[in-house]
Amino acid sequence: MSKYEYDIVKVLYRSASAVSGQKLAEQLNISRTAVWKAIDALKEKGYHITSVSNKGYTLIQFPKRWDAHLINLILEDSQLFHKGFIYESLTSTQDEAEKLALNESDPFIVLSEVQTDGRGRFRRNWSSLPDTGLWMSVVLKPDIALHKLTTFNLFIALALAETMHHYYEDVNIKWPNDIFINDKKLSGFLTEIKGNQDQINQIICGIGINLNTEVKQFPEALQQTATSLSVETGLYIDRYQFFKLLICNLEKYYNKFLHSEFKDVKSDYERYALMFDRTLKYTEGNNVVYGKATSMNENGTLNVMGEDGKTYRFISADIEL
């Protein structure tokens, strides 16, 4: 993207109304012809820009592919993230984030159009096709006690659920951190940390969200258990708009995580939870329990009444529907 193109996108993105070609030319100190050429070039790259006589240009929609300039333009509004590293293809955003974190002192994001070896919890493979989803790692630099980390995933799950809820009414969290719609997995994330036995000073959270994936694009083994926001809503999801909303919610709930306790958002989390009043399989290490979740504790752990009549408390179990 040329400088003129980027500057025009920035002006249109920031403007609440149409911007005339004359105003663009004056503001950027270029000719009207240069404005027209730049607008045409942007349209060829997939930008949806409308033009109305006597009013000007309006940026309606961003292109399908991720653009580093646009992502960092969105991040200018963030109080938490000020830098984004955008790639066409990576083996894993988690691996790249870990490398970059060696030289970055502030929080940042890593976003890739494709992951060739994306992974989720328990090293399960995550299908990461181009144009279809959001494959991202966020790198956070807290200075917190190790014990506080136990609720981090619960706060981030709320950020994801709140973002999905903007598009679809009935969103659920499968404790602790998977997002489901109609009992099908829509999103999940993986948290990796660095620190010592007392303090955590780095969190890398890898997030995978199926936005515009079609059912036939999922691996055959997942076509009955995975879904996308587009499949459930019947709508095309603008990935830039989704990204912007997600960043706002991540910032909101990360601040809550740092400055409050899980008990303060427990009722919000429970409204999204799908575990209650149904018999599920809970696996934690070698411990396997079939039972019904009865309640959550103020520290985020889960109470399950097993089929044997005993009550089990789980810290972070793998749950099968």
MARSE-918121 format. One line per field, with one value per residue (C-alpha): residue in one letter; y negated, x negated, z; residue number from 1. Coordinates in nm, 4 decimals, padded with zeros to 6 digits. Layout:
REM MARSE-918121
residu <- [A	...] $
yy <- [Y	...] $
xx <- [X	...] $
zz <- [Z	...] $
num <- [NUM	...] $
REM end
This chain:
REM MARSE-918121
residu <- [M	S	K	Y	E	Y	D	I	V	K	V	L	Y	R	S	A	S	A	V	S	G	Q	K	L	A	E	Q	L	N	I	S	R	T	A	V	W	K	A	I	D	A	L	K	E	K	G	Y	H	I	T	S	V	S	N	K	G	Y	T	L	I	Q	F	P	K	R	W	D	A	H	L	I	N	L	I	L	E	D	S	Q	L	F	H	K	G	F	I	Y	E	S	L	T	S	T	Q	D	E	A	E	K	L	A	L	N	E	S	D	P	F	I	V	L	S	E	V	Q	T	D	G	R	G	R	F	R	R	N	W	S	S	L	P	D	T	G	L	W	M	S	V	V	L	K	P	D	I	A	L	H	K	L	T	T	F	N	L	F	I	A	L	A	L	A	E	T	M	H	H	Y	Y	E	D	V	N	I	K	W	P	N	D	I	F	I	N	D	K	K	L	S	G	F	L	T	E	I	K	G	N	Q	D	Q	I	N	Q	I	I	C	G	I	G	I	N	L	N	T	E	V	K	Q	F	P	E	A	L	Q	Q	T	A	T	S	L	S	V	E	T	G	L	Y	I	D	R	Y	Q	F	F	K	L	L	I	C	N	L	E	K	Y	Y	N	K	F	L	H	S	E	F	K	D	V	K	S	D	Y	E	R	Y	A	L	M	F	D	R	T	L	K	Y	T	E	G	N	N	V	V	Y	G	K	A	T	S	M	N	E	N	G	T	L	N	V	M	G	E	D	G	K	T	Y	R	F	I	S	A	D	I	E	L] $
yy <- [00.0000	-00.3382	-00.6243	-00.8066	-00.5017	-00.4512	-00.8186	-00.8161	-00.5023	-00.6646	-00.9807	-00.7850	-00.5461	-00.8341	-01.0343	-01.0052	-01.1298	-01.1359	-01.3188	-01.5100	-01.4539	-01.8193	-01.7933	-01.4788	-01.6528	-01.9570	-01.7582	-01.5316	-01.8029	-01.6060	-01.6588	-01.5523	-01.3203	-01.1509	-01.1059	-00.9432	-00.7093	-00.6086	-00.5455	-00.3268	-00.1330	-00.0757	00.0531	00.3004	00.4264	00.5028	00.1851	00.0966	-00.2819	-00.4625	-00.8006	-01.0372	-01.3592	-01.6734	-01.4635	-01.2630	-00.9257	-00.6836	-00.3727	-00.1024	00.2143	00.3260	00.5921	00.9575	01.0134	00.8794	00.5608	00.4560	00.0833	00.1238	00.3458	00.0970	-00.1845	-00.0056	00.0512	-00.3248	-00.3358	-00.0694	-00.1573	00.1853	00.2908	00.0455	00.2740	00.5561	00.8001	00.9229	01.2208	01.3993	01.7400	01.8782	02.2237	02.0853	01.7346	01.8676	01.9631	01.6300	01.4337	01.6106	01.5110	01.1488	01.1144	01.1385	00.7871	00.6288	00.4742	00.3732	00.5817	00.6610	00.8922	01.1404	01.2086	01.4453	01.5136	01.8812	02.1147	02.4317	02.5881	02.4064	02.5684	02.5500	02.6945	03.0374	02.9706	03.0411	02.9186	02.6068	02.5712	02.2213	02.1455	01.8072	01.5497	01.7546	01.6761	01.4916	01.6647	01.4442	01.4419	01.1609	01.1017	00.9456	00.8216	00.8373	00.8507	01.0713	01.3444	01.6974	01.7828	01.5031	01.6667	01.9374	01.7123	01.5546	01.7913	01.7221	01.3470	01.3934	01.6371	01.3638	01.1207	01.3694	01.4499	01.0813	01.0249	01.3211	01.2090	00.8914	01.1134	01.4021	01.4125	01.7623	01.7952	02.0370	02.0951	02.4517	02.4086	02.2926	02.1278	02.2727	02.0789	02.2796	02.2111	02.4796	02.7293	02.6778	02.5264	02.1790	02.0633	02.1611	02.0350	02.1518	01.9746	02.0063	01.8230	01.7193	01.6259	01.7904	01.9805	01.6600	01.4099	01.4162	01.1535	01.2756	01.4317	01.5447	01.6201	01.7838	01.7308	01.9122	01.8038	01.9473	01.6484	01.7239	02.0899	02.3049	02.6475	02.8216	02.6383	02.8037	03.1345	03.4154	03.5306	03.1886	03.1147	03.2375	03.0652	02.7340	02.4252	02.0647	01.7370	01.7102	02.0567	01.9782	01.6260	01.6714	01.3512	01.2631	01.1410	00.8378	00.9512	00.5988	00.4944	00.8151	00.7599	00.4062	00.5205	00.8116	00.5841	00.3583	00.6544	00.8070	00.4749	00.4466	00.7936	00.7947	00.4804	00.6510	00.9509	00.7291	00.5117	00.7276	01.0858	01.3547	01.3309	00.9853	01.1324	01.4802	01.4183	01.2884	01.6001	01.8321	01.6763	01.7991	02.1376	02.4516	02.7130	02.6937	02.9427	03.1886	03.4984	03.4522	03.6234	03.4413	03.5376	03.3854	03.5760	03.9410	03.8515	03.9148	03.8286	03.8446	03.5997	03.2691	02.9336	02.7909	02.4609	02.2481	02.1249	01.7690	01.8759	02.0113	02.3812	02.6041	02.8346	03.1505	03.4096	03.7423	04.0303	04.2041	03.9376	03.7793	03.4111	03.3334	02.9996	02.9310	02.6636	02.7007	03.0107	03.1231	03.1490	03.3623	03.2910] $
xx <- [00.0000	-00.1419	-00.1631	00.1220	00.3444	00.2723	00.3286	00.6632	00.7733	00.6750	00.8768	01.1826	01.1579	01.1451	01.4227	01.7811	01.9145	01.8237	01.5032	01.4828	01.2024	01.1088	01.0779	00.8647	00.6386	00.5977	00.5475	00.2848	00.1319	00.1771	00.3721	00.7323	00.5986	00.3725	00.6760	00.8789	00.5949	00.5409	00.9140	00.9242	00.6187	00.7807	01.0982	00.8909	00.7418	01.0863	01.1809	01.5482	01.5467	01.8603	01.8703	02.1689	02.1790	02.1466	02.0742	01.7599	01.6093	01.7125	01.5215	01.7876	01.5851	01.2244	01.0725	01.0995	00.7287	00.5540	00.3576	00.0871	00.1552	00.5251	00.4714	00.2305	00.4715	00.7373	00.4862	00.4277	00.7570	00.6465	00.5171	00.3546	00.2121	00.0083	-00.1618	-00.0535	-00.2681	-00.0715	-00.1721	-00.0425	-00.1431	-00.2971	-00.3357	-00.1778	-00.1089	-00.2047	-00.5539	-00.6083	-00.4759	-00.7193	-01.0116	-00.9000	-00.8396	-01.2121	-01.2527	-00.9164	-00.8526	-00.4871	-00.1784	-00.1312	00.0569	-00.0459	00.2071	00.1728	00.3907	00.2899	00.1426	-00.0150	-00.0485	00.1990	00.2699	00.5172	00.5299	00.3727	00.1828	00.4908	00.4585	00.6575	00.7650	00.6583	00.7587	00.7157	00.9998	01.2124	01.1233	00.9129	00.5900	00.4142	00.1876	00.1915	-00.1172	-00.0558	-00.3140	-00.1586	-00.3399	-00.1099	-00.1299	-00.1141	00.2058	00.3981	00.3422	00.5990	00.8866	00.7224	00.8872	01.2297	01.1983	01.0714	01.3547	01.5956	01.4278	01.4771	01.8358	01.9287	01.7835	01.9757	02.2923	02.2867	02.3559	02.5577	02.7887	02.7360	02.3607	02.2205	01.8931	01.7819	01.5840	01.3207	01.2570	01.4213	01.6975	01.9904	02.3053	02.5743	02.3363	02.0744	01.7325	01.6822	01.3673	01.1013	00.7739	00.4457	00.2617	-00.1135	-00.3084	-00.6579	-00.7793	-00.9044	-00.7454	-00.6074	-00.5454	-00.4120	-00.5557	-00.4386	-00.1205	-00.0849	00.2756	00.3421	00.6970	00.8706	01.2153	01.4103	01.5769	01.6593	01.5619	01.8057	01.8968	01.7281	01.4031	01.3663	01.1785	01.4304	01.3844	01.4951	01.7888	02.0407	01.8784	01.7385	01.9131	01.8504	02.0217	02.1211	02.2775	02.4861	02.5935	02.6206	02.4191	02.0756	01.8638	01.6453	01.3223	01.1932	01.5099	01.4966	01.1294	01.1962	01.4758	01.2678	00.9741	01.2106	01.3471	01.0049	00.8886	01.1995	01.1779	00.8008	00.8316	01.1017	00.8724	00.5917	00.7985	01.0859	01.1691	01.3575	01.6431	01.7164	01.7956	01.9056	02.2747	02.1905	01.9860	02.2593	02.5126	02.3013	02.2091	02.3429	02.2339	02.5188	02.8087	02.6598	02.4452	02.1005	01.7622	01.4948	01.1293	00.8557	00.5287	00.6122	00.9366	01.2481	01.5927	01.9381	02.1658	02.3509	02.1951	02.3828	02.2060	01.8951	01.6841	01.5614	01.2124	01.3470	01.3289	01.6225	01.8280	01.9579	02.1953	02.0757	02.3025	02.1584	02.3146	01.9820	01.8982	01.5825	01.4064	01.2257	00.9632	00.9327	01.0899	01.1396	01.5156	01.6865	02.0476] $
zz <- [00.0000	-00.1029	00.1433	-00.0339	-00.0130	00.3553	00.4346	00.2520	00.4366	00.7658	00.6929	00.5778	00.8734	01.1208	00.9581	01.0808	00.7448	00.3764	00.2825	-00.0446	-00.2922	-00.2605	00.1185	00.0857	-00.1646	00.0589	00.3770	00.2212	00.0019	-00.3182	-00.6413	-00.7000	-00.9698	-00.7135	-00.4877	-00.7669	-00.8590	-00.4964	-00.4459	-00.7586	-00.6389	-00.2996	-00.4644	-00.6674	-00.3413	-00.2019	-00.0184	-00.0513	-00.0917	-00.2090	-00.3795	-00.3729	-00.5730	-00.3622	-00.0524	-00.1101	-00.0272	00.2464	00.3534	00.3836	00.4244	00.4532	00.2234	00.3211	00.3843	00.6937	00.6347	00.8810	00.8358	00.9095	01.2106	01.3631	01.2787	01.4841	01.7632	01.7883	01.9809	02.2283	02.5736	02.6038	02.2680	02.0643	01.8159	01.5885	01.3906	01.0897	00.8725	00.5675	00.7065	01.0250	01.1694	01.4876	01.6195	01.9642	01.8511	01.6742	01.9725	02.2036	01.9801	01.9439	02.3170	02.3782	02.2379	02.3227	02.6635	02.6055	02.5224	02.1522	01.9182	01.6492	01.3746	01.0797	00.7783	00.7910	01.0528	00.9218	01.2668	01.4895	01.8249	02.1074	02.4563	02.5030	02.1757	01.9666	01.6090	01.5149	01.1506	01.0366	00.6769	00.5013	00.4905	00.7291	01.0881	01.3392	01.4403	01.6925	01.9949	02.2484	02.4593	02.7993	03.0469	03.3933	03.7228	03.9265	04.1853	04.0470	04.2358	04.0589	03.7208	03.8014	03.6899	03.3847	03.1353	03.2845	03.2293	02.8730	02.7987	02.9044	02.6643	02.3794	02.4752	02.4975	02.1505	02.0014	02.1793	01.9698	01.6668	01.8111	02.1109	02.2479	02.3052	02.5636	02.7462	02.8019	03.1225	03.1439	02.8076	02.4952	02.3187	02.1829	01.9842	01.9620	02.1249	01.8536	01.9123	01.7743	01.9506	02.1974	02.3302	02.4751	02.7585	02.8114	03.0806	03.1826	03.5288	03.8437	04.1306	04.2806	04.0004	03.6427	03.4097	03.0692	02.9360	02.5746	02.4892	02.1518	02.0274	01.7419	01.6233	01.3297	01.1665	00.8018	00.7813	00.5856	00.7217	00.4271	00.5065	00.8455	00.8582	00.8110	01.1703	01.2984	01.0710	01.3300	01.6276	01.4984	01.3659	01.2666	01.3396	00.9751	00.9714	01.2800	01.1834	00.8078	00.7683	00.6374	00.9312	00.8663	01.0301	01.0939	01.2756	01.4758	01.5566	01.6776	01.9092	02.0380	02.1241	02.3219	02.5180	02.5787	02.7187	02.9363	03.0882	03.1235	03.3342	03.5392	03.5846	03.7120	03.9439	04.0678	04.1636	03.9747	04.2248	04.0795	03.7349	03.8453	03.7746	03.4247	03.3549	03.4815	03.2451	02.9542	03.1040	02.9341	03.1916	03.4391	03.4541	03.2062	03.2487	03.0954	03.0999	03.3026	03.2682	03.4834	03.4609	03.5263	03.7001	03.4861	03.6199	03.4640	03.6361	03.6494	03.7355	04.0333	04.0997	04.0566	04.3443	04.3905	04.2802	03.9492	04.0307	03.9376	04.1604	03.9928	04.1365	04.0009	03.9058	04.2117	04.4344	04.5298	04.4802	04.2846	04.2554	03.9272	03.8634	03.4842	03.3365	02.9776	02.9285	02.6620	02.5678] $
num <- [1	2	3	4	5	6	7	8	9	10	11	12	13	14	15	16	17	18	19	20	21	22	23	24	25	26	27	28	29	30	31	32	33	34	35	36	37	38	39	40	41	42	43	44	45	46	47	48	49	50	51	52	53	54	55	56	57	58	59	60	61	62	63	64	65	66	67	68	69	70	71	72	73	74	75	76	77	78	79	80	81	82	83	84	85	86	87	88	89	90	91	92	93	94	95	96	97	98	99	100	101	102	103	104	105	106	107	108	109	110	111	112	113	114	115	116	117	118	119	120	121	122	123	124	125	126	127	128	129	130	131	132	133	134	135	136	137	138	139	140	141	142	143	144	145	146	147	148	149	150	151	152	153	154	155	156	157	158	159	160	161	162	163	164	165	166	167	168	169	170	171	172	173	174	175	176	177	178	179	180	181	182	183	184	185	186	187	188	189	190	191	192	193	194	195	196	197	198	199	200	201	202	203	204	205	206	207	208	209	210	211	212	213	214	215	216	217	218	219	220	221	222	223	224	225	226	227	228	229	230	231	232	233	234	235	236	237	238	239	240	241	242	243	244	245	246	247	248	249	250	251	252	253	254	255	256	257	258	259	260	261	262	263	264	265	266	267	268	269	270	271	272	273	274	275	276	277	278	279	280	281	282	283	284	285	286	287	288	289	290	291	292	293	294	295	296	297	298	299	300	301	302	303	304	305	306	307	308	309	310	311	312	313	314	315	316	317	318	319	320	321] $
REM end
